[in-house]
Amino acid sequence: MASNKAHHATGWAAGLMAAAIVAHSGAGGDYHLGTLMALCMGICGGTAPDWMEVAWWTRKKRLWIAHRTLTHWGVGWLALLYWSYHALGQHVMAVPAFGFAAGGLMHLLADWPNPLGVPWIATRHSLNLWNSGRCDIIIVGLAWLAAFMVGDHVWFDDIHTLHAINFVKTLPIHAWLIRAGYPALS
């Protein structure tokens, strides 16, 4: 499991990606309130699989189901993301559901590298890359890189991504990688 701070940071990235997609689809509505709603729900969804396990209706606030079971089930989050994406602009709940699903899916992606894994379909699967709470900077960095690329594609027609690729091409490490047999950046 990634740390709580990592889930919050990746939730912000997921919210930004959801907001960009909602704005691009034209489902943002008047004054882009739908875009703001997608951002906020993406932030909430980034921690949702964990707080949805807590029995808020009891005094002790214990878990009502085991950790990383139903609330971490990948098929459910993917189904919500699929439905809400296709319902954008047609259903009033599609925009908040899309943001929430994007955040929830980002949560699962952040939990996937540790040994406990995530139940994507029927059983848990883990990438077994590191233990819980370790290497959060990698998860957060990749989430924000994805958010940058999605936002750049939607709002700026990839101009910043192309500038970044051209900058990397000028670095000496790029020439060394090509000589070592790695493919060149296009």
C-alpha positions in Angstrom: 0.0 0.0 0.0 1.3 3.4 -0.9 1.2 5.9 2.0 -1.8 8.1 2.6 0.2 11.2 1.3 1.0 9.3 -1.9 -2.7 8.4 -2.4 -3.6 12.1 -1.9 -1.0 13.2 -4.4 -1.9 10.7 -7.0 -5.6 11.5 -6.4 -4.8 15.1 -7.4 -3.1 13.9 -10.5 -6.1 11.6 -11.3 -8.5 14.5 -10.7 -6.5 16.7 -13.1 -6.6 14.0 -15.8 -10.3 13.5 -15.3 -10.9 17.3 -15.5 -8.9 17.5 -18.7 -10.9 14.7 -20.3 -14.3 16.1 -19.1 -13.3 19.6 -20.5 -12.2 18.0 -23.8 -15.4 16.0 -24.2 -17.5 19.2 -23.7 -19.2 17.9 -20.6 -17.8 20.6 -18.4 -21.0 22.6 -18.6 -21.5 26.3 -17.8 -18.5 28.0 -16.3 -16.7 24.6 -16.4 -18.3 23.5 -13.1 -18.3 19.9 -14.4 -14.6 20.2 -14.9 -14.1 21.4 -11.3 -16.4 18.6 -10.1 -14.3 16.0 -11.9 -11.2 17.4 -10.3 -12.7 17.3 -6.8 -14.2 13.8 -7.2 -10.8 12.6 -8.6 -9.2 13.8 -5.4 -11.8 12.1 -3.3 -11.5 8.9 -5.4 -7.8 8.8 -4.8 -8.3 7.7 -1.2 -11.8 6.2 -1.6 -10.9 2.5 -1.7 -9.5 2.8 1.8 -12.1 5.0 3.5 -14.9 3.0 1.9 -13.9 0.1 4.1 -14.6 2.0 7.3 -17.9 1.4 9.0 -18.9 5.1 9.5 -22.3 4.1 10.9 -20.7 2.6 14.1 -19.0 4.3 17.0 -15.7 2.5 16.8 -15.3 3.1 13.0 -13.7 -0.3 12.4 -13.5 -1.9 9.0 -16.7 -3.5 7.8 -14.8 -5.6 5.2 -11.2 -6.8 5.0 -8.7 -4.4 3.6 -8.1 -4.7 -0.2 -11.1 -6.8 -1.0 -14.3 -5.4 -2.5 -13.4 -1.7 -2.4 -10.1 -2.5 -4.2 -11.6 -4.7 -6.9 -10.3 -3.5 -10.3 -13.2 -4.7 -12.3 -15.6 -2.5 -10.4 -13.5 0.7 -10.8 -12.9 -0.1 -14.5 -16.6 -0.6 -15.1 -17.5 2.7 -13.4 -14.8 4.5 -15.4 -16.1 2.9 -18.7 -19.8 3.7 -18.0 -19.1 7.2 -16.8 -16.8 8.0 -19.8 -19.5 6.9 -22.3 -22.2 8.8 -20.4 -20.3 12.1 -20.3 -22.7 14.8 -21.5 -25.7 12.5 -21.4 -26.2 11.8 -17.7 -25.9 14.3 -14.8 -23.9 11.8 -12.6 -21.4 10.9 -15.3 -19.0 13.7 -14.6 -18.6 13.1 -10.8 -18.6 9.4 -11.4 -15.8 9.7 -14.0 -13.6 11.8 -11.6 -14.3 9.4 -8.7 -13.5 6.3 -10.8 -10.3 7.9 -12.2 -9.1 8.6 -8.6 -10.1 5.1 -7.4 -8.3 3.5 -10.3 -5.2 5.6 -9.6 -5.4 4.3 -6.0 -5.3 0.7 -7.2 -2.4 1.5 -9.5 -0.5 3.0 -6.6 -1.2 -0.1 -4.4 -0.3 -2.6 -7.2 3.6 -2.6 -6.8 3.6 -3.9 -3.2 3.5 -7.5 -2.2 -0.1 -7.5 -0.9 -1.3 -6.6 -4.4 -4.7 -5.7 -5.7 -7.7 -7.9 -6.7 -7.9 -6.9 -10.4 -10.3 -9.7 -11.5 -10.7 -12.6 -9.2 -7.6 -13.0 -7.1 -4.9 -10.5 -5.9 -2.1 -9.7 -8.2 1.1 -7.9 -7.2 4.0 -6.5 -9.1 6.2 -7.3 -6.1 8.5 -4.3 -6.7 8.7 -2.9 -3.1 7.2 -3.0 0.3 4.4 -0.7 1.5 5.2 3.0 1.8 8.5 2.6 0.0 9.3 4.3 -3.3 6.2 6.6 -3.1 8.1 9.2 -5.1 8.1 6.9 -8.1 4.4 6.4 -7.9 3.6 10.1 -7.4 6.1 11.1 -10.1 4.6 8.7 -12.7 1.1 9.8 -11.8 2.0 13.5 -12.3 3.9 12.7 -15.5 0.7 11.1 -16.8 -1.3 14.1 -15.6 1.1 16.4 -17.4 0.9 14.5 -20.6 -2.9 14.2 -20.6 -3.3 17.9 -19.7 -0.8 18.9 -22.4 -2.5 16.8 -25.0 -6.0 18.1 -24.2 -5.3 21.8 -23.6 -2.0 22.5 -25.4 -1.9 20.0 -28.4 1.2 18.2 -27.0 3.5 21.2 -27.5 5.1 20.9 -24.1 5.6 17.1 -24.4 7.3 17.6 -27.8 9.5 20.3 -26.3 10.4 17.9 -23.4 11.3 15.1 -25.9 13.4 17.4 -28.0 15.2 18.5 -24.8 15.9 14.9 -23.9 17.3 14.3 -27.3 19.9 17.0 -26.7 21.2 15.4 -23.5 24.5 13.4 -23.8 22.8 10.4 -22.2 20.5 10.1 -25.2 23.4 9.7 -27.6 25.0 7.2 -25.2 21.8 5.1 -25.1 21.6 5.1 -28.9 25.2 3.8 -29.1 24.3 1.2 -26.5 21.5 -0.2 -28.8 18.4 1.4 -27.3 15.9 2.9 -29.7 16.0 6.6 -30.4 13.2 8.9 -29.3 11.0 9.9 -32.2 
